[in-house]
Amino acid sequence: MNAGLLAVTRASLAALAVLSLAACAPSGVSYKKDVQPILTKYCAECHTPGGQGFVASGLDVTSYANLMKGTKFGPVVKPGDALTSALNMLVEGRANAAIRMPHGRAKLPDKDIATLKAWVNEGAKDN
């Protein structure tokens, strides 16, 4: 196979791989239906008024408005930007493995991490 055709073939395969991965990502994520249940199950025990996480950070995950207020250190969600949103960095363990959330517990299931990521990337809407 000549070099030009080989390069086109490789580029085409790479493009197909990217499109396949994008097709697997959740889309149309609903805060009420998809995100709030994750936050309630894994985060609310600590991140509600009186909880250890709330006392330490000020983060309250009991409502969309409270989540979007963020912490005493700043916002945790940057709509449209899961890469730099603290929420995503913390549940994925990208900020620092020692402060991965939920703290001292098992990592969130990959599907829930993907849901949170998609929700933030889709604009973190209250829907």
N, C-alpha and C positions, 0 to 999 in steps of 0.2 A: 504494500500500500504506500502511495507517495506521501510525503510529509504534509502537504496541504490538506489532503483528504483525511489523514489521521488527526490533524489539528481540529478540523471541522467536526469529526466524529466525537472526539473527546469533549469539545465545547458543547455539542448537542447533548451528550450524556450528562454532563455537569448541569446543564440547564434543566433537564428532565428530573434530576435528583432534587434540585432546589424546588421545583414546582411540586414534586411529590411530597416533600416535607411540609411545604406551605399548605397543601391540601389536607394534611393530617392535623394541623393546628385547629383548636376550637375557634369558631367564629360566631358572632352574634351573641356574645356572652351577656347574660343578664345579672345585674347586681343582686336583685332580690331572689332570683331562682338559683343562681350558680355561686355567686361570691359570698353573700351573707351566710349561707349554710356552712361554708368552709371556715369563715371567720368565727362563727359560733362554735363549731366543733373543735377547732384547734387553738383559737386565740382568746376567746371571751373569758375563759377561766381566770386569766391573769390580766387581760387588758380591758377591764371594766372598773368603774370607780370602786376603790377599796382593794383591788387586786394588786399583787406585787408588781406586775408589769406596768400597771397604770401609775402606781406610786413612783416607780423609777423613771418612767418616760412621759407620762401624761397621755398616752394613747388609749383611747376608748373606741372599741370596735362594735359598740352596740347599735350604731346607726351609720348610714351613709354620711350624714353631715358631720358626725363626730370623727369618723375615719378620715374624712377629707380635711378636718382641722389639723390633723397630724399630732405631733408631740410637742413637748416644751422645747425641743431642739429644732423643730421645723416640720415641713410636710413629709409624709411618708409615701404619698402617691403623686407621681408626675404624669397626668393624663397624656397618653400617647407615647410614653417613654419608659417601658418596663426595664430597659437596660440600666437606667440611673435612678429608678424609684427605689427608695429605701425598703418598702414593703417586699418587693421582688428580691432585692439583694439579700435581705435577711432570711426569707424563707428558702431561698436557693443556697444559702451559705456562702455567697460571694463576698459579703462585707468582711467577715472574719468568722472562721469556723467556730470560734469560742462563743460567738453571739448569734449563731444560727437559731432561727425561731421555728417551732416553739422551743424555747430554752429548756435544756435538760430532758427533752423528750425525743421520740422518734421523728425523723424527717417527714414532712408532708408527702403524701403519695405524689408521684410524678404527674398524674392526671390533674390533681388539684393545683400543683405549681403551674402547670400549663394553662389552666383555666384563669388563674390570677394574672399570669403574664398576658394572655390574650385580652382579658378585660382591661388592663391598663393600656395596652397598645391600641385598643379600640376606642380609647378616650375616657375610660373609667367613668362611664355614665351611670346615673342613678335611674336604672331601668328595671 
